[in-house]
Amino acid sequence: MAQQDLVALEKKLLEKEERLDAEKQKIEGLRDKLEEQLEKVSSLTPQEARDELLALVEGKEAKAAAKIIKIKEEEAKATADKKAQEILVDSMRHGALSYIPEYTLSIVKITDEDVKGRIIGKEGRNIRAFEQATGVDVDLDEEGVIRLSSFDQVRREIARRSLDKLIKDTRIQPFRIEEIVSQTKEEVDKVMFDEGEKLAHEAGVFNLQKDLLSVLGRFKFRTSFGQNLVVHTLELTKIGMHIAAEVGADVNVVRLGCLFHDIGKVVEGEGSHVKLGVDLLKKFNIPQPIVDCVAQHHEDEPFTSVESVIVHIADQISGARPGARYEDIEEYGKRLTQMEEIAKKFDGVEDAYAFEAGRELRVIINPGVLNDEETTVLAAKIRDEVSKALAVPGEVKVTAIREFRAVSSESS
């Protein structure tokens, strides 16, 4: 072999030896690292070693879980709207009632106009006694009918039944009027208890206190925008319960929240029907989650539970659907106009606007006429005057707006 070939071969062998040395050093470095880890592990207790291993595994699995969650969230977003529509449509189908709403009419038909003379009595004593005993106004102007006018529909029902009895009895005199009205009140009280019990049982609620059932029975004689409260309550309860079952909420809380949501509309007192309802339920020691549903169903307070949201949604579906509520458009517009006119009569009022179906009145104040304190007093006066003149149901909210502006400009 030539000298040159030997030199080349020796060079290759040296290169290989250097590479082997490098690999050997690398392996020794890894061995030292492993020994350090082993030394660290050997210093742990069994529980510490187990925890460290679990932490390592959880760290790896968390990434996988996060990826799965993200995928599922994207799938949920893609189908959420469709699923929500299915739930609401199905809920409304379950809420459909099998009977027509009953509207209470305050009209008594007569076949003989001479009856009106007996009702009026000598020098009007009979009609005064009747109006005083029943708390309603009697209108005899229209031929063939007698109209009974009062915002309280229970009073109107007592008056209607009493007048029917008096006409049939023919003995129309102050003492007999008081006797018949007293008997009729007891009769209507029994009717209200029976109707309240029927309503509660229809909604699947049992063992309520008798006094609370009697309050619920007043729903039979109460309408809101032409929609009878019994019908509205049953419809809303069925819708709310179905939604609650679909989304996994507490069905019983929703059931009772829907049943009681408008109970304040048949309670006498100052304040909105929400406040009156909440106060009444607290007197009967109704659980707080149910009271919250009533307090929040018009968003007067922030929602504190999914059940409260469901009661609010069910109320909107039942009340806002086409055909649910009816009110004469001319009368509706006339009432709003009258509210605005009443406010404009007060000194310092520049303009007034009625909102929220006549439940809110916004008044623009002339800042040069009234100060802040006088504006506050005026708002209360307008509220009282509107409530007294128009007998608006519930509480009228008057918002008085007083704004003072000073503008200064300089021309160049």
C-alpha positions in Angstrom: 0.0 0.0 0.0 1.3 3.4 -0.9 2.4 5.9 1.7 -0.3 8.3 0.6 -3.1 5.8 1.2 -1.8 5.0 4.7 -1.9 8.7 5.6 -5.5 9.1 4.3 -6.7 6.0 6.2 -5.0 7.2 9.4 -6.7 10.6 9.0 -10.2 8.9 8.7 -9.6 6.8 11.7 -8.7 9.9 13.7 -11.9 11.7 12.6 -14.0 8.7 13.6 -12.2 8.5 17.0 -13.0 12.2 17.6 -16.7 11.7 16.7 -16.9 8.7 19.1 -15.3 10.8 21.9 -18.0 13.5 21.3 -20.8 10.9 21.4 -19.3 9.5 24.6 -19.3 12.9 26.2 -22.9 13.5 25.2 -24.0 10.2 26.6 -22.1 10.9 29.8 -23.9 14.3 30.0 -27.3 12.6 29.7 -26.4 10.1 32.3 -25.4 12.8 34.7 -28.8 14.6 34.0 -30.7 11.4 34.6 -28.8 10.7 37.8 -29.7 14.2 39.1 -33.4 13.5 38.3 -33.2 10.1 40.0 -31.6 11.8 43.0 -34.4 14.3 43.1 -37.1 11.6 42.8 -35.4 9.5 45.4 -35.7 12.4 47.9 -39.6 12.5 47.4 -42.1 10.7 49.5 -44.4 8.3 47.7 -47.3 10.8 47.9 -45.0 13.6 46.5 -43.8 11.4 43.7 -47.5 10.5 42.9 -48.6 14.2 42.9 -45.7 15.2 40.6 -46.6 12.4 38.2 -50.3 13.4 38.3 -49.4 17.0 37.6 -47.4 16.0 34.6 -50.2 13.9 33.2 -52.8 16.6 34.0 -50.7 19.2 32.1 -50.7 17.0 29.0 -54.4 16.1 29.3 -55.4 19.7 29.9 -54.2 20.7 26.5 -56.2 17.9 24.9 -59.3 18.8 26.9 -59.0 22.5 26.0 -58.9 21.5 22.3 -62.0 19.4 22.7 -63.8 22.2 24.6 -63.0 24.7 21.9 -64.4 22.3 19.2 -67.6 21.8 21.2 -68.0 25.5 21.8 -67.8 26.1 18.1 -70.4 23.4 17.4 -72.7 24.9 20.1 -72.4 28.4 18.6 -73.3 27.0 15.2 -76.5 25.2 16.5 -77.5 27.5 19.4 -79.9 29.8 17.4 -81.6 26.8 15.8 -82.0 25.0 19.1 -83.3 28.1 20.8 -86.0 28.5 18.1 -87.0 24.9 18.5 -87.3 25.3 22.3 -89.4 28.5 22.1 -91.7 27.2 19.4 -92.2 24.0 21.2 -92.9 25.9 24.4 -95.5 28.1 22.8 -97.2 25.0 21.4 -97.4 23.5 24.8 -98.7 26.8 26.2 -101.7 26.9 23.8 -104.9 26.8 25.8 -108.0 24.9 24.8 -110.6 27.5 25.7 -111.4 31.1 24.7 -110.5 33.9 27.2 -113.5 35.1 29.3 -113.9 38.8 29.5 -116.0 40.4 32.3 -118.5 42.9 31.0 -120.1 45.4 33.3 -123.4 45.6 31.5 -126.9 44.6 32.6 -129.5 44.2 29.9 -133.1 45.2 30.7 -136.3 44.7 28.7 -138.4 47.3 30.5 -137.2 50.9 30.7 -139.5 51.4 33.7 -136.9 49.4 35.7 -134.6 52.4 35.6 -137.1 54.5 37.4 -137.2 52.0 40.3 -133.4 51.9 40.4 -133.2 55.6 40.7 -135.9 55.7 43.4 -137.5 58.7 45.0 -135.2 61.8 44.7 -132.4 59.3 43.6 -132.1 57.6 47.0 -132.0 54.1 45.6 -129.2 54.7 43.0 -127.1 56.6 45.7 -127.5 53.7 48.1 -126.5 51.2 45.4 -123.4 53.2 44.3 -122.4 53.7 47.9 -122.8 50.0 48.8 -121.0 48.7 45.6 -118.5 51.4 45.0 -119.4 51.7 41.3 -120.9 54.4 39.1 -124.3 53.6 37.4 -125.0 54.9 33.9 -128.6 54.7 32.8 -128.4 56.9 29.7 -128.3 54.1 27.1 -131.6 52.5 26.1 -132.0 48.8 27.0 -128.8 48.5 29.1 -127.4 49.7 32.4 -123.7 50.3 32.5 -121.6 49.8 35.7 -118.4 51.7 35.8 -115.4 51.1 38.1 -111.8 50.3 37.7 -112.1 47.5 40.3 -113.6 44.6 38.3 -114.5 42.6 41.5 -116.7 45.5 42.6 -118.2 45.6 39.1 -119.0 41.9 39.3 -120.6 42.3 42.7 -122.6 45.2 41.4 -123.7 43.3 38.3 -124.9 40.3 40.3 -126.6 42.4 42.9 -128.4 44.5 40.2 -129.6 41.3 38.5 -131.0 40.0 41.8 -132.7 43.4 42.6 -134.4 43.6 39.2 -135.8 40.1 39.6 -136.8 40.7 43.2 -138.5 44.1 42.3 -138.1 45.3 45.9 -135.6 48.0 45.2 -135.1 50.1 48.3 -132.0 51.2 50.3 -132.3 48.5 53.0 -132.9 45.8 50.5 -130.0 47.0 48.4 -127.5 46.8 51.3 -128.8 43.3 52.1 -128.5 42.0 48.6 -125.0 43.5 48.1 -123.8 42.0 51.4 -125.0 38.5 50.3 -123.5 38.9 46.9 -120.1 39.9 48.3 -120.0 36.6 50.2 -121.1 34.8 47.1 -118.3 36.4 45.0 -115.7 35.6 47.8 -116.7 31.9 47.5 -116.4 32.2 43.7 -112.9 33.7 44.0 -111.7 31.0 46.3 -113.0 28.3 44.0 -111.5 30.0 41.0 -108.1 30.5 42.8 -108.0 26.8 43.7 -108.9 25.9 40.1 -106.2 28.1 38.7 -103.6 26.7 41.1 -104.5 23.1 40.4 -104.5 23.8 36.6 -100.9 25.0 37.1 -100.0 21.9 39.1 -99.7 23.8 42.5 -101.4 22.4 45.6 -101.6 23.1 49.3 -101.5 26.9 49.1 -103.0 28.9 51.9 -106.7 29.7 51.6 -106.2 33.5 51.7 -103.6 33.2 48.9 -106.0 31.1 46.8 -108.7 33.8 47.2 -106.3 36.4 45.9 -105.5 34.3 42.9 -109.2 33.9 42.3 -109.4 37.7 41.6 -107.6 36.9 38.4 -111.0 35.8 37.0 -112.2 39.4 37.2 -109.0 41.1 36.0 -107.8 41.8 32.5 -104.7 43.5 31.2 -105.0 45.1 27.7 -108.0 42.8 27.2 -106.2 39.6 28.1 -107.8 37.8 31.1 -105.3 37.1 33.9 -106.4 33.5 34.3 -105.7 32.8 30.7 -102.5 34.7 30.6 -101.2 33.0 33.8 -101.9 29.5 32.7 -100.4 30.1 29.2 -97.3 31.7 30.7 -96.9 28.9 33.3 -97.0 26.2 30.6 -94.5 28.0 28.5 -92.2 28.7 31.4 -92.2 25.1 32.7 -91.5 23.7 29.3 -88.5 26.1 28.8 -87.2 25.3 32.3 -87.4 21.5 31.5 -85.5 22.0 28.2 -82.7 24.0 29.7 -82.4 22.1 33.0 -83.7 24.9 35.3 -85.8 24.3 38.5 -89.2 23.7 37.1 -91.0 24.1 40.4 -89.5 27.6 41.0 -90.5 28.6 37.5 -94.0 27.2 37.9 -94.7 29.2 41.1 -92.9 32.3 39.7 -95.2 32.2 36.7 -98.3 31.6 38.8 -97.6 34.6 41.1 -95.9 37.0 38.6 -98.9 39.3 38.2 -100.5 38.8 41.6 -99.8 42.4 42.5 -102.3 43.5 39.8 -105.2 42.3 42.0 -103.8 43.7 45.3 -104.9 47.1 46.5 -102.2 49.5 47.6 -99.7 52.1 46.5 -96.9 51.2 44.1 -96.4 49.1 41.0 -97.9 45.6 40.7 -94.4 44.2 41.0 -93.8 45.8 44.4 -97.3 44.9 45.6 -96.9 41.3 44.5 -93.5 41.0 46.2 -94.8 42.4 49.5 -97.8 40.0 49.5 -95.7 36.9 48.8 -93.3 37.8 51.6 -96.3 38.0 54.0 -97.2 34.4 53.1 -93.5 33.3 53.5 -93.1 32.3 49.9 -89.4 31.1 49.3 -87.0 33.9 48.1 -86.2 32.3 44.7 -89.9 32.5 43.8 -90.2 36.1 45.1 -87.2 37.0 43.0 -88.9 35.7 39.9 -91.8 38.1 40.6 -89.6 41.0 41.5 -87.5 40.7 38.3 -90.1 39.6 35.7 -90.2 43.2 34.3 -86.4 43.7 34.8 -87.1 46.2 37.7 -84.2 44.4 39.4 -81.2 42.6 37.9 -81.8 38.9 37.2 -80.4 36.7 40.0 -81.2 33.3 38.5 -81.9 31.5 35.3 -85.4 30.8 36.6 -86.1 34.6 36.8 -85.0 35.0 33.2 -87.3 32.2 32.1 -90.3 33.8 33.8 -89.5 37.1 32.1 -89.2 35.3 28.7 -92.4 33.4 29.1 -94.2 36.6 30.1 -93.0 38.3 27.0 -94.0 35.4 24.8 -97.5 35.2 26.3 -98.2 38.9 26.4 -96.6 40.0 23.1 -97.8 37.3 20.7 -100.3 38.5 18.1 -103.9 38.3 19.3 -103.1 37.9 23.0 -104.0 41.4 24.0 -106.6 43.8 22.7 -107.3 47.4 23.5 -109.4 49.9 21.5 -106.8 52.0 19.6 -108.9 55.2 19.9 -109.3 54.9 23.7 -105.6 54.0 24.0 -104.6 57.2 22.1 -107.1 59.3 23.9 -105.6 58.2 27.3 -102.1 59.1 26.3 -103.2 62.5 25.0 -105.1 63.2 28.2 -102.0 62.3 30.3 -99.9 64.8 28.3 -102.6 67.5 28.5 -102.8 67.1 32.3 -99.1 67.6 32.7 -99.0 70.6 30.4 -101.5 72.5 32.6 -99.0 72.9 35.3 -96.8 76.1 35.4 -93.3 75.6 34.2 -94.0 72.6 32.0 -92.9 73.1 28.4 -93.9 69.8 27.0 -94.9 66.2 28.0 -94.7 62.8 26.4 -96.5 59.6 27.5 -94.5 56.3 27.2 -94.8 52.6 28.1 -98.5 52.3 27.4 -99.2 55.2 29.7 -97.2 53.9 32.6 -94.5 56.6 32.2 -94.8 60.3 31.6 -91.8 62.4 30.7 -92.1 66.1 31.4 -89.8 68.8 30.0 -89.4 71.7 32.6 -88.5 75.3 31.8 -85.4 75.9 34.0 -86.1 79.6 34.2 -89.4 79.0 35.9 -88.8 76.1 38.4 -85.7 75.2 40.3 -84.6 71.6 41.2 -86.7 71.4 44.4 -89.8 72.7 42.8 -89.3 70.3 39.9 -89.3 67.4 42.3 -92.5 68.5 44.0 -94.2 69.1 40.6 -93.4 65.6 39.4 -95.3 64.2 42.5 -98.2 66.5 41.8 -98.5 65.4 38.2 -98.3 61.8 39.1 -101.1 62.1 41.6 -103.3 64.1 39.2 -102.9 61.6 36.4 -103.7 58.7 38.7 -106.7 60.4 40.0 -108.1 61.7 36.7 -107.5 58.6 34.5 -107.5 55.7 37.0 -104.4 54.3 35.3 -103.7 50.8 36.6 -100.6 50.3 38.7 -98.1 53.1 39.3 -97.5 56.0 37.0 -93.9 57.0 36.7 -93.3 60.7 36.1 -89.8 61.8 35.0 -89.3 65.6 35.1 -86.4 66.8 33.0 -84.9 70.2 33.8 -81.8 71.2 31.9 -80.1 74.6 32.1 -77.7 75.6 29.3 -75.5 78.6 29.0 -73.8 79.2 25.6 -71.3 81.9 25.0 -69.7 82.6 21.6 -67.4 85.3 20.2 -67.4 86.4 16.6 -64.1 87.2 14.9 
